Amino acid sequence: MSPSIHSERRYLELLRILAESHEPLGAKRLSEKMAERGFVLSDRAVQYYLQYLDEMGFTEKVGNRGRILTEAGTAESESALVDERIGFIISRLEQLAFRSTFDPSTGTGSVAYNLSLVREEDLPGVAAAFDEVAEAGYGFLGTYRVVDADPRIPDGHVGLMTVCSVTLDGLLQKRGIPARLEYAGRMIVGENGTAGFLDLIGYRGTSVDPLHLFISAGLTAINRLVTTRTGIALANIRMVPAAARDRVKEAADLMMECGFTFPAGNGIGEFNLPGHPYRLSVVAFSGMNMVANAVEKGYVVRTEIGAGTIPFERMADTTGSR
């Protein structure tokens, strides 16, 4: 690929999305599809990238219907092998975990967050959906933050920040516990509080975010979970040395005192996962459960998972604040 394209993953993703489409796509639809792949861009930003791709001869306009790939654009897209993207998602999350500095013993430091974009007129309904998950205890943290003064938020939209569960990975690592994020999964919760996994996707073998896949495919049942206490939630699994069980439990207990929630048993144990003599599974609910509940209700939500870090005090006890 040409250096200018290879150095900018956004251009590459736009080419791939257009290559997968059977019809022209406009900036709005491209922005939505980019968000599904972990890139939150305003319609205006997408227009900027498309103008560059037009100039490069990779895309062309089809009246007012949107863009399609040119022959050169198709060749450029095909030259970018899928294996270039495998490992990108997990590398990004691991970097974010390293940057988080949250200390549950003091309730200070930074946490990783996801940024969701919704239309201003949809905010009351989306916030209500987020509140349902928070109150039922199926989010990672029981609060979220509403923001509108952020350059990443396009006109007519509002942002909602939820804490990303890779915050846990960063916390464990800073306490000297090697943690390796392995899977995202669909967790079924039964009437008696039992929990087990229906499906798992490994972070290290995928080119798209697993949580986005589960939500966009309609494979969650968050609304049923928050209303009947039985349903399907999203959770992440990381592995730690089995000898670190007590130290992990101590960290989880401190986090729960700060408002974080975990599945049964502080998220520590095998659930229905394969056992290992020297490794221990640590499970955390995903902050994306709030997003999934809103999507199940029919709202359009574009989310960048692992969008950055923010001081914990700005997330704690701020549900609904701007």
C-alpha positions as CSV (number, residue, x, y, z in Angstrom):
1,M,0.0,0.0,0.0
2,S,1.1,3.6,-0.5
3,P,2.7,5.0,2.7
4,S,0.0,7.7,3.2
5,I,-2.7,5.0,3.3
6,H,-0.7,2.4,5.2
7,S,0.0,5.0,8.0
8,E,-3.6,5.9,8.5
9,R,-5.9,3.0,9.5
10,R,-9.0,5.2,9.1
11,Y,-8.4,5.4,5.3
12,L,-7.9,1.6,5.2
13,E,-11.1,0.9,7.1
14,L,-13.1,3.2,4.8
15,L,-11.7,1.3,1.8
16,R,-12.6,-2.0,3.3
17,I,-16.2,-0.9,4.2
18,L,-16.8,0.3,0.7
19,A,-15.3,-2.9,-0.7
20,E,-17.8,-4.9,1.3
21,S,-20.8,-2.8,0.3
22,H,-22.9,-3.6,-2.8
23,E,-24.2,-0.1,-3.1
24,P,-22.8,3.5,-2.8
25,L,-22.4,4.7,0.8
26,G,-22.6,8.3,2.1
27,A,-20.7,9.9,4.9
28,K,-23.4,9.3,7.5
29,R,-23.6,5.5,6.8
30,L,-19.8,5.3,6.6
31,S,-19.5,7.0,10.0
32,E,-21.9,4.5,11.5
33,K,-19.9,1.5,10.1
34,M,-16.6,3.0,11.2
35,A,-18.0,3.3,14.7
36,E,-18.8,-0.5,14.6
37,R,-15.1,-1.1,13.9
38,G,-13.9,1.1,16.8
39,F,-13.4,4.4,15.0
40,V,-15.7,7.2,16.1
41,L,-15.7,9.9,13.4
42,S,-18.2,12.7,12.7
43,D,-19.8,12.9,9.3
44,R,-17.7,15.9,8.6
45,A,-14.5,14.0,9.4
46,V,-15.6,11.2,7.1
47,Q,-16.1,13.7,4.3
48,Y,-12.6,14.9,4.8
49,Y,-11.2,11.4,4.4
50,L,-13.4,10.7,1.4
51,Q,-12.1,13.8,-0.3
52,Y,-8.6,12.6,0.1
53,L,-9.5,9.1,-1.2
54,D,-11.2,10.8,-4.2
55,E,-8.0,12.8,-4.9
56,M,-6.0,9.5,-4.7
57,G,-8.3,8.0,-7.3
58,F,-9.5,5.3,-4.9
59,T,-13.2,6.4,-4.6
60,E,-15.7,8.3,-6.7
61,K,-19.1,9.9,-6.1
62,V,-22.3,8.4,-7.6
63,G,-24.5,11.4,-7.7
64,N,-26.0,12.1,-4.3
65,R,-26.0,8.4,-3.3
66,G,-22.5,8.3,-1.9
67,R,-19.2,6.8,-2.8
68,I,-18.0,3.6,-4.5
69,L,-14.5,2.2,-5.0
70,T,-12.8,2.7,-8.3
71,E,-10.8,-0.1,-9.8
72,A,-7.7,1.3,-8.2
73,G,-9.5,1.5,-4.8
74,T,-10.5,-2.1,-5.1
75,A,-7.0,-3.2,-5.8
76,E,-5.7,-1.1,-2.9
77,S,-8.2,-2.6,-0.5
78,E,-7.4,-6.2,-1.6
79,S,-3.7,-5.6,-1.1
80,A,-4.4,-4.9,2.6
81,L,-4.4,-8.4,4.0
82,V,-6.7,-9.2,7.0
83,D,-3.8,-10.4,9.0
84,E,-2.7,-6.7,9.3
85,R,-5.7,-6.1,11.4
86,I,-5.5,-9.3,13.6
87,G,-4.0,-8.2,16.9
88,F,-4.8,-4.5,16.4
89,I,-7.9,-4.6,18.7
90,I,-6.1,-6.3,21.6
91,S,-3.0,-4.2,21.2
92,R,-5.1,-1.0,21.4
93,L,-6.8,-2.3,24.6
94,E,-3.6,-3.4,26.2
95,Q,-2.1,0.0,25.6
96,L,-5.1,1.6,27.2
97,A,-4.9,-0.7,30.2
98,F,-1.3,0.3,30.7
99,R,-2.3,4.0,30.6
100,S,-5.0,3.6,33.3
101,T,-3.8,4.4,36.8
102,F,-6.9,3.8,39.0
103,D,-6.1,2.9,42.6
104,P,-9.2,1.5,44.3
105,S,-7.7,1.9,47.8
106,T,-7.9,5.6,47.4
107,G,-10.5,6.0,44.6
108,T,-8.1,8.1,42.6
109,G,-6.3,7.8,39.3
110,S,-7.6,7.4,35.7
111,V,-9.9,4.8,34.2
112,A,-10.3,3.7,30.6
113,Y,-13.6,4.6,29.0
114,N,-15.8,3.9,26.0
115,L,-17.4,6.9,24.1
116,S,-20.9,6.4,22.7
117,L,-22.5,9.0,20.4
118,V,-26.3,9.4,20.2
119,R,-28.6,12.0,18.7
120,E,-29.6,14.8,21.1
121,E,-33.3,13.9,20.8
122,D,-32.5,10.3,21.7
123,L,-30.6,11.1,24.9
124,P,-33.5,10.7,27.4
125,G,-34.3,7.3,26.1
126,V,-30.7,6.1,25.8
127,A,-30.0,7.5,29.3
128,A,-33.0,5.6,30.7
129,A,-31.6,2.4,29.1
130,F,-28.2,3.1,30.6
131,D,-29.8,3.7,34.0
132,E,-31.6,0.4,33.9
133,V,-28.3,-1.5,33.5
134,A,-26.6,0.6,36.2
135,E,-29.4,0.1,38.7
136,A,-29.6,-3.7,38.0
137,G,-25.9,-4.1,38.6
138,Y,-24.9,-5.4,35.1
139,G,-22.6,-2.6,34.0
140,F,-18.9,-2.6,34.9
141,L,-19.3,0.6,36.9
142,G,-22.7,1.8,38.0
143,T,-22.3,5.3,36.6
144,Y,-21.8,6.9,33.3
145,R,-21.1,10.5,32.1
146,V,-22.9,12.6,29.5
147,V,-20.7,15.0,27.6
148,D,-21.3,17.5,24.8
149,A,-18.2,19.6,24.9
150,D,-15.8,17.3,23.0
151,P,-14.4,17.8,19.5
152,R,-15.2,14.1,18.7
153,I,-18.9,14.7,19.1
154,P,-20.6,15.9,15.8
155,D,-23.3,18.5,15.7
156,G,-26.7,17.4,16.9
157,H,-25.2,14.6,19.0
158,V,-24.3,13.9,22.6
159,G,-21.6,11.7,24.0
160,L,-21.9,9.1,26.8
161,M,-18.8,7.8,28.6
162,T,-18.9,4.4,30.2
163,V,-15.9,2.8,32.0
164,C,-14.1,0.1,30.0
165,S,-13.3,-3.1,31.8
166,V,-9.7,-3.0,30.7
167,T,-9.3,-0.7,33.7
168,L,-9.3,-4.0,35.7
169,D,-6.4,-5.3,33.6
170,G,-4.4,-2.2,34.2
171,L,-5.1,-2.3,37.9
172,L,-4.0,-5.9,38.3
173,Q,-0.8,-5.3,36.4
174,K,0.1,-2.3,38.5
175,R,-0.4,-4.5,41.6
176,G,2.2,-6.9,40.2
177,I,-0.4,-9.5,38.9
178,P,0.2,-10.5,35.2
179,A,-3.2,-10.2,33.5
180,R,-3.8,-11.2,29.9
181,L,-7.1,-10.2,28.3
182,E,-8.3,-13.3,26.4
183,Y,-12.0,-13.4,25.4
184,A,-15.2,-11.4,25.1
185,G,-18.2,-13.5,25.6
186,R,-22.0,-13.8,26.0
187,M,-22.8,-14.7,29.5
188,I,-26.2,-16.2,30.4
189,V,-27.5,-15.4,33.8
190,G,-30.1,-17.7,35.4
191,E,-32.9,-17.1,37.9
192,N,-30.8,-18.2,40.9
193,G,-27.9,-16.0,39.9
194,T,-25.9,-18.7,38.2
195,A,-23.8,-17.6,35.2
196,G,-22.1,-19.3,32.3
197,F,-20.8,-18.5,28.8
198,L,-22.7,-19.3,25.6
199,D,-20.1,-18.0,23.2
200,L,-16.5,-16.7,23.3
201,I,-14.4,-14.8,20.8
202,G,-10.7,-14.6,21.3
203,Y,-9.3,-11.0,21.2
204,R,-6.0,-12.3,19.7
205,G,-7.5,-13.9,16.7
206,T,-10.0,-11.3,15.5
207,S,-9.9,-8.3,13.2
208,V,-13.0,-6.6,14.6
209,D,-14.1,-5.9,18.2
210,P,-16.1,-9.0,19.6
211,L,-18.4,-6.8,21.7
212,H,-19.5,-4.8,18.6
213,L,-20.1,-8.1,16.8
214,F,-22.4,-9.5,19.6
215,I,-24.4,-6.3,19.8
216,S,-24.8,-5.7,16.1
217,A,-25.9,-9.3,15.6
218,G,-28.6,-9.0,18.2
219,L,-27.1,-11.7,20.4
220,T,-27.7,-10.0,23.8
221,A,-30.7,-10.0,26.0
222,I,-29.9,-7.1,28.4
223,N,-33.4,-5.7,28.6
224,R,-34.8,-9.1,29.7
225,L,-31.9,-9.4,32.2
226,V,-32.6,-6.1,33.9
227,T,-36.3,-6.7,34.1
228,T,-36.5,-10.4,35.0
229,R,-32.9,-11.1,36.2
230,T,-32.5,-13.7,33.6
231,G,-30.9,-12.9,30.2
232,I,-27.7,-12.6,28.3
233,A,-25.0,-10.0,29.2
234,L,-21.5,-9.3,27.8
235,A,-18.4,-9.9,29.8
236,N,-14.6,-10.0,29.3
237,I,-12.3,-12.7,30.5
238,R,-8.7,-12.3,31.4
239,M,-6.3,-14.9,32.7
240,V,-4.0,-14.5,35.7
241,P,-1.7,-16.9,37.6
242,A,-3.7,-19.2,39.9
243,A,-1.4,-18.3,42.8
244,A,-2.7,-14.7,42.6
245,R,-6.3,-15.6,43.6
246,D,-6.2,-13.9,47.0
247,R,-4.7,-10.8,45.6
248,V,-7.2,-10.6,42.8
249,K,-10.0,-11.0,45.3
250,E,-8.6,-8.2,47.4
251,A,-8.5,-5.9,44.3
252,A,-12.0,-6.9,43.3
253,D,-13.3,-6.2,46.8
254,L,-11.8,-2.7,46.8
255,M,-13.2,-2.0,43.3
256,M,-16.7,-3.0,44.5
257,E,-16.4,-0.5,47.3
258,C,-15.9,2.1,44.6
259,G,-19.0,1.1,42.7
260,F,-17.8,-1.5,40.3
261,T,-19.8,-4.8,39.8
262,F,-18.6,-8.3,39.1
263,P,-20.4,-11.6,38.3
264,A,-20.9,-14.1,41.1
265,G,-17.8,-14.8,43.2
266,N,-16.1,-11.5,42.4
267,G,-15.7,-12.7,38.9
268,I,-13.1,-15.2,40.0
269,G,-13.4,-18.9,39.0
270,E,-14.0,-21.2,36.2
271,F,-17.7,-20.6,35.5
272,N,-18.1,-23.1,32.6
273,L,-14.7,-22.2,31.2
274,P,-12.0,-24.9,30.7
275,G,-10.0,-25.3,33.9
276,H,-6.2,-24.9,34.0
277,P,-3.9,-26.0,36.8
278,Y,-1.8,-22.8,36.8
279,R,-4.1,-20.1,35.4
280,L,-7.2,-18.5,36.8
281,S,-10.1,-16.8,34.9
282,V,-11.2,-13.4,36.1
283,V,-14.5,-12.2,34.6
284,A,-15.8,-8.7,34.5
285,F,-19.1,-7.4,33.1
286,S,-18.6,-5.1,30.1
287,G,-19.4,-1.4,30.1
288,M,-20.9,-2.1,26.7
289,N,-24.0,-3.7,28.4
290,M,-25.4,-0.2,28.8
291,V,-25.0,0.3,25.1
292,A,-26.5,-3.1,24.2
293,N,-29.6,-2.3,26.3
294,A,-30.1,1.0,24.3
295,V,-29.5,-0.8,21.0
296,E,-32.1,-3.5,21.9
297,K,-34.6,-0.7,22.5
298,G,-34.0,0.5,18.9
299,Y,-31.7,3.4,19.4
300,V,-28.8,4.1,17.1
301,V,-25.6,4.2,19.2
302,R,-22.1,4.6,17.8
303,T,-19.4,3.5,20.2
304,E,-15.6,3.7,20.3
305,I,-14.4,1.0,22.7
306,G,-11.4,2.2,24.6
307,A,-11.6,5.8,23.5
308,G,-9.2,7.1,26.2
309,T,-8.7,7.6,29.9
310,I,-10.4,10.0,32.4
311,P,-9.9,10.7,36.1
312,F,-12.1,8.3,38.1
313,E,-13.6,11.1,40.2
314,R,-15.1,12.5,37.0
315,M,-16.9,9.2,36.4
316,A,-17.9,8.3,39.9
317,D,-21.3,9.4,41.1
318,T,-21.9,11.4,37.9
319,T,-24.7,9.5,36.2
320,G,-26.4,11.8,33.8
321,S,-24.1,14.8,34.4
322,R,-22.4,16.8,31.7
